[in-house]
Amino acid sequence: MAANAQYLDYTPSGGFNSERREQLILEHLRQVKLVAMRIHERLPDSYKLEDLISTGVIGLINAVDNFDPAFQVQLKTYAEVKIRGAILDSLRGLDGIAGHHRIKIKQIQAAITAVQQRTQCRAEESGIAEELGLDIETYRQWLQDVRGVSIGSLDQKCDENSKATLLNYIPDPSIIGPAKQFEKSELERIIKEAIDKLPDAEKLVMDLYYTQELNLREIGSVMNLHLTRISQLKAQATIRLRSYLEVAWPRGRGED
């Protein structure tokens, strides 16, 4: 118990008083930054350190509020576990997309929907950019920023140069039963219908990526386009599919 003598102001019924709680949080803020920096070093450039630190602070607060000297560990040790856990949980929840880019995905998705509703035609890239108030190059940079976007649970996160994963949104074939079989058949139809509506270049990228299981560099060689452009086309196609599936396949169907 001597190791935790510094926590004598802790009470089992009420934890730390508000003044001591605030003090402990401030004392451990540097620890949040150190943990966030270690994780940030291993992430793509699209992730902002500030986002990780903000999430880590939530983990720190949780650690202070739930700490009990009876754990027989230092708060610093307990806090590191909570800080790291909070940051990693947030990254898993983002499906590979940094928080500040998720807004761009929603804006692009909304622009695609708006253009299609207004014109009753497929939204072309130039029209989407105009709807967003962007020039075409800036819009393409947005697509590059959100290149890790996935179609909900339809598209597992994977490295842009790795082999494509299967569409795990479709129920496992080992699951039997008429209801599940119907859902599988219906979803396959909806996915095919959505892909058929894509512009030719985007449709080809998705076919080569998911059906032929080529990575993006290989697709670039086939289509004679730079890797960056292939990433943009895949991101745009994915956002189109997200928009289509949100209407045609309401969230929760096909999932347990």
Secondary structure, 3 states (H helix, E strand, C coil): CHHHHHHCCCECCCECCHHHHHHHHHHCHHHHHHHHHHHHCCCCCCCCHHHHHHHHHHHHHHHHHHCCHHHCCCHHHHHHHHHHHHHHHHHHHCCCCCHHHHHHHHHHHHHHHHHHHHHCCCCCHHHHHHHHCCCHHHHHHHHHHCCCCCCCCCCCCCCCCCCCCCCCCCCCCCCCCHHHHHHHHHHHHHHHHHHHCCCHHHHHHHHHHHHCCCCHHHHHHHHCCCHHHHHHHHHHHHHHHHHHHHHHCCCCCCCC
